[in-house]
Amino acid sequence: MAPAFKQRIYRNDDGRLIATINQDSIGDGIATDYWPAG
């Protein structure tokens, strides 16, 4: 993971873990990776 990116992990309504990456210059979150829960 590049230090220029901030990563957030949260649960979707379906219970899936979603990782989103925000660029420092861009406020919009971009979904990049999806995992099944647990």
Beta strands, then each sheet from edge to edge (+ up, - down):
strand 1: 5-11
strand 2: 17-23
strand 3: 30-35
sheet 1: 1+ 2- 3+
end
